[in-house]
Amino acid sequence: MKSMTEQNRPLDVVILAAGQGTRMKSALPKVIHSVAGRPMVAWAVKAAQELGARNIVVVTGHGAEQVEAKVQQPGVAFARQEKQLGT
């Protein structure tokens, strides 16, 4: 079976990273907690890049500035969710 990129279909990726992570009992936004040496959200961005995503948009909210600073790189755009209402 061919992947979407092998079929020459454009791929756009939206990564939901606006949540507070209250169950984690941490002041840090949940998506910037480190897993295997890098922030969780960075793993999702890397996966999207490896799939050849045309556009990658990270939706930020809680701790938006911190999250955006950890993911700041060419080809990644941000959309701020001012009021978090859940997925």
C-alpha positions as CSV (number, residue, x, y, z in Angstrom):
1,M,0.0,0.0,0.0
2,K,1.4,3.4,-0.9
3,S,1.5,6.3,1.6
4,M,-0.2,9.6,0.8
5,T,3.1,11.2,-0.1
6,E,3.9,8.3,-2.5
7,Q,0.5,9.0,-4.2
8,N,1.5,12.6,-4.7
9,R,-1.4,13.9,-2.5
10,P,-0.6,17.0,-0.6
11,L,-0.4,16.5,3.2
12,D,-1.2,19.2,5.7
13,V,-0.8,18.5,9.4
14,V,-2.4,20.2,12.4
15,I,-0.9,19.3,15.8
16,L,-3.1,20.1,18.8
17,A,-0.8,21.4,21.5
18,A,-3.0,23.9,23.4
19,G,-3.9,21.8,26.5
20,Q,-2.9,22.6,30.0
21,G,-2.2,19.0,31.2
22,T,-3.7,19.4,34.6
23,R,-3.4,15.6,35.3
24,M,0.4,15.9,34.9
25,K,0.6,18.1,38.0
26,S,3.1,20.4,36.5
27,A,3.3,24.1,35.7
28,L,4.8,23.3,32.3
29,P,2.5,22.9,29.3
30,K,2.2,19.1,28.8
31,V,3.5,19.1,25.3
32,I,6.9,20.5,26.3
33,H,7.6,17.8,28.8
34,S,10.7,15.9,27.6
35,V,10.4,12.4,26.2
36,A,13.6,10.7,25.1
37,G,15.5,14.0,25.2
38,R,13.1,16.3,23.3
39,P,9.7,17.9,24.0
40,M,6.7,15.7,23.2
41,V,5.4,18.2,20.6
42,A,8.8,18.1,18.8
43,W,8.2,14.4,18.1
44,A,4.9,15.1,16.4
45,V,6.5,17.9,14.3
46,K,9.4,15.6,13.3
47,A,6.9,12.9,12.2
48,A,5.0,15.4,10.1
49,Q,8.2,16.5,8.5
50,E,9.3,13.0,7.7
51,L,5.9,12.3,6.1
52,G,6.6,15.3,3.8
53,A,3.9,17.5,5.1
54,R,3.3,20.6,3.0
55,N,2.1,22.7,5.9
56,I,2.5,22.0,9.6
57,V,0.4,24.1,12.0
58,V,0.8,23.7,15.8
59,V,-2.3,24.9,17.7
60,T,-1.1,26.5,21.0
61,G,-2.9,27.9,24.0
62,H,-1.8,27.3,27.5
63,G,1.8,28.4,27.7
64,A,1.8,29.3,24.1
65,E,5.0,31.3,24.2
66,Q,6.9,28.4,25.8
67,V,5.5,25.9,23.3
68,E,6.3,28.1,20.3
69,A,9.8,28.7,21.5
70,K,10.5,24.9,21.7
71,V,9.1,24.3,18.2
72,Q,10.3,27.4,16.4
73,Q,11.7,26.2,13.0
74,P,11.2,26.8,9.3
75,G,8.0,25.4,7.9
76,V,6.1,25.3,11.2
77,A,3.2,27.8,11.7
78,F,1.2,28.5,14.9
79,A,-2.4,29.1,15.5
80,R,-3.3,30.5,19.0
81,Q,-6.4,29.2,20.7
82,E,-7.1,32.0,23.2
83,K,-9.9,30.1,25.0
84,Q,-9.3,26.4,25.4
85,L,-12.6,24.5,25.1
86,G,-11.1,21.0,24.7
87,T,-10.6,18.9,21.6
